[in-house]
Amino acid sequence: MPTALDKIVEELREADRQERVELLIDLAKSLPPLPERLAQFKDEAHRVPECQAPVFLFIELEGDQVDFHADAPIEAPTVRGFVAMLVEGLDGATVAEVLAVPNDLIERAGMREILGMQRMSGLHGVLRRLKAMVARAAAAQAAPSPNGVPSH
């Protein structure tokens, strides 16, 4: 797991229940806006269907590094906080680092104590979707083009 994400998870895990909620709200406030070039693509293709709140994920690969952007509504601060945690903790990580993020990340961060099952399911969907997007982009980048030259 990338060091930046590990630090956030550790901080959440060590906090008590109320501090954990406050940390998520602080993270929610720190989520950067989508770059203009991506904002126009907030559509079903980029939406996380498992999440009740409209969460949109965007990844781009620069070589082996993941450039990660996301949007989540201010009205859903815990979801937005989790998304901000991923953006802050994974932006610039390698493909391998993103794919190695444990599937129980939410539990490791102690979020089970503060979120309901439906919200937990939605956040698991965000992580699954992110990892699937990264895996697809890496596979497409590595796939040879029709003339035998790898595409980049």
Contacts in CASP RR format, 6 or more apart in sequence:
PFRMAT RR
TARGET T0000
AUTHOR 0000-0000-0000
METHOD contacts of the structure
MODEL  1
MPTALDKIVEELREADRQERVELLIDLAKSLPPLPERLAQFKDEAHRVPE
CQAPVFLFIELEGDQVDFHADAPIEAPTVRGFVAMLVEGLDGATVAEVLA
VPNDLIERAGMREILGMQRMSGLHGVLRRLKAMVARAAAAQAAPSPNGVP
SH
1 9 0 8 1.000
1 97 0 8 1.000
1 100 0 8 1.000
1 101 0 8 1.000
1 102 0 8 1.000
1 105 0 8 1.000
2 89 0 8 1.000
2 90 0 8 1.000
2 92 0 8 1.000
2 93 0 8 1.000
2 97 0 8 1.000
4 88 0 8 1.000
4 89 0 8 1.000
4 90 0 8 1.000
4 93 0 8 1.000
5 85 0 8 1.000
5 86 0 8 1.000
5 88 0 8 1.000
5 89 0 8 1.000
5 90 0 8 1.000
5 93 0 8 1.000
5 101 0 8 1.000
5 105 0 8 1.000
8 27 0 8 1.000
8 85 0 8 1.000
8 88 0 8 1.000
8 89 0 8 1.000
8 109 0 8 1.000
9 85 0 8 1.000
9 105 0 8 1.000
9 108 0 8 1.000
9 109 0 8 1.000
11 23 0 8 1.000
12 20 0 8 1.000
12 23 0 8 1.000
12 24 0 8 1.000
12 85 0 8 1.000
12 109 0 8 1.000
12 110 0 8 1.000
12 111 0 8 1.000
13 108 0 8 1.000
13 109 0 8 1.000
13 110 0 8 1.000
15 23 0 8 1.000
17 113 0 8 1.000
17 114 0 8 1.000
20 109 0 8 1.000
20 110 0 8 1.000
20 111 0 8 1.000
20 113 0 8 1.000
20 114 0 8 1.000
21 78 0 8 1.000
21 114 0 8 1.000
24 77 0 8 1.000
24 78 0 8 1.000
24 81 0 8 1.000
24 82 0 8 1.000
24 85 0 8 1.000
24 111 0 8 1.000
24 114 0 8 1.000
25 77 0 8 1.000
25 78 0 8 1.000
25 81 0 8 1.000
27 80 0 8 1.000
27 81 0 8 1.000
27 82 0 8 1.000
27 84 0 8 1.000
27 85 0 8 1.000
27 88 0 8 1.000
28 72 0 8 1.000
28 74 0 8 1.000
28 77 0 8 1.000
28 78 0 8 1.000
28 80 0 8 1.000
28 81 0 8 1.000
28 84 0 8 1.000
30 84 0 8 1.000
30 88 0 8 1.000
31 70 0 8 1.000
31 71 0 8 1.000
31 72 0 8 1.000
31 80 0 8 1.000
31 81 0 8 1.000
31 83 0 8 1.000
31 84 0 8 1.000
31 87 0 8 1.000
32 69 0 8 1.000
32 87 0 8 1.000
33 39 0 8 1.000
33 71 0 8 1.000
34 42 0 8 1.000
34 56 0 8 1.000
34 58 0 8 1.000
34 69 0 8 1.000
34 70 0 8 1.000
34 71 0 8 1.000
35 69 0 8 1.000
38 58 0 8 1.000
38 69 0 8 1.000
39 71 0 8 1.000
41 58 0 8 1.000
42 54 0 8 1.000
42 56 0 8 1.000
42 71 0 8 1.000
46 56 0 8 1.000
46 57 0 8 1.000
46 58 0 8 1.000
47 54 0 8 1.000
47 55 0 8 1.000
47 56 0 8 1.000
48 55 0 8 1.000
48 56 0 8 1.000
48 57 0 8 1.000
48 122 0 8 1.000
48 125 0 8 1.000
48 126 0 8 1.000
48 129 0 8 1.000
50 121 0 8 1.000
50 122 0 8 1.000
50 124 0 8 1.000
50 125 0 8 1.000
50 126 0 8 1.000
50 128 0 8 1.000
50 129 0 8 1.000
51 79 0 8 1.000
51 122 0 8 1.000
51 123 0 8 1.000
51 125 0 8 1.000
51 126 0 8 1.000
52 76 0 8 1.000
52 118 0 8 1.000
52 119 0 8 1.000
52 122 0 8 1.000
53 72 0 8 1.000
53 73 0 8 1.000
53 75 0 8 1.000
53 76 0 8 1.000
53 79 0 8 1.000
53 80 0 8 1.000
54 71 0 8 1.000
54 72 0 8 1.000
54 73 0 8 1.000
55 70 0 8 1.000
55 71 0 8 1.000
55 72 0 8 1.000
55 79 0 8 1.000
55 83 0 8 1.000
55 126 0 8 1.000
56 70 0 8 1.000
56 71 0 8 1.000
56 72 0 8 1.000
57 68 0 8 1.000
57 69 0 8 1.000
57 70 0 8 1.000
57 126 0 8 1.000
57 129 0 8 1.000
57 130 0 8 1.000
57 133 0 8 1.000
58 68 0 8 1.000
58 69 0 8 1.000
58 70 0 8 1.000
59 66 0 8 1.000
59 67 0 8 1.000
59 68 0 8 1.000
59 69 0 8 1.000
59 130 0 8 1.000
59 133 0 8 1.000
59 134 0 8 1.000
59 137 0 8 1.000
60 66 0 8 1.000
60 67 0 8 1.000
60 137 0 8 1.000
61 67 0 8 1.000
61 95 0 8 1.000
61 134 0 8 1.000
61 137 0 8 1.000
61 138 0 8 1.000
61 141 0 8 1.000
63 141 0 8 1.000
63 152 0 8 1.000
64 94 0 8 1.000
64 95 0 8 1.000
64 96 0 8 1.000
64 138 0 8 1.000
65 92 0 8 1.000
65 93 0 8 1.000
65 94 0 8 1.000
65 95 0 8 1.000
66 90 0 8 1.000
66 91 0 8 1.000
66 92 0 8 1.000
66 93 0 8 1.000
66 94 0 8 1.000
66 95 0 8 1.000
66 98 0 8 1.000
66 134 0 8 1.000
67 91 0 8 1.000
67 92 0 8 1.000
68 86 0 8 1.000
68 87 0 8 1.000
68 90 0 8 1.000
68 91 0 8 1.000
68 92 0 8 1.000
68 93 0 8 1.000
68 130 0 8 1.000
69 87 0 8 1.000
70 83 0 8 1.000
70 84 0 8 1.000
70 86 0 8 1.000
70 87 0 8 1.000
71 83 0 8 1.000
72 79 0 8 1.000
72 80 0 8 1.000
72 81 0 8 1.000
72 83 0 8 1.000
72 84 0 8 1.000
73 79 0 8 1.000
73 80 0 8 1.000
74 80 0 8 1.000
78 111 0 8 1.000
78 114 0 8 1.000
78 115 0 8 1.000
78 119 0 8 1.000
79 119 0 8 1.000
79 122 0 8 1.000
79 123 0 8 1.000
79 126 0 8 1.000
82 106 0 8 1.000
82 111 0 8 1.000
82 123 0 8 1.000
82 126 0 8 1.000
83 126 0 8 1.000
85 109 0 8 1.000
86 126 0 8 1.000
86 127 0 8 1.000
86 130 0 8 1.000
90 97 0 8 1.000
90 98 0 8 1.000
90 101 0 8 1.000
90 130 0 8 1.000
95 134 0 8 1.000
95 135 0 8 1.000
95 137 0 8 1.000
95 138 0 8 1.000
98 130 0 8 1.000
98 131 0 8 1.000
98 134 0 8 1.000
99 131 0 8 1.000
99 134 0 8 1.000
99 135 0 8 1.000
101 127 0 8 1.000
101 131 0 8 1.000
102 108 0 8 1.000
103 124 0 8 1.000
103 127 0 8 1.000
103 128 0 8 1.000
105 127 0 8 1.000
106 112 0 8 1.000
106 115 0 8 1.000
106 120 0 8 1.000
106 123 0 8 1.000
106 124 0 8 1.000
106 127 0 8 1.000
111 120 0 8 1.000
111 123 0 8 1.000
112 120 0 8 1.000
115 123 0 8 1.000
140 151 0 8 1.000
141 150 0 8 1.000
141 151 0 8 1.000
141 152 0 8 1.000
142 150 0 8 1.000
143 150 0 8 1.000
143 151 0 8 1.000
144 150 0 8 1.000
144 151 0 8 1.000
145 151 0 8 1.000
END
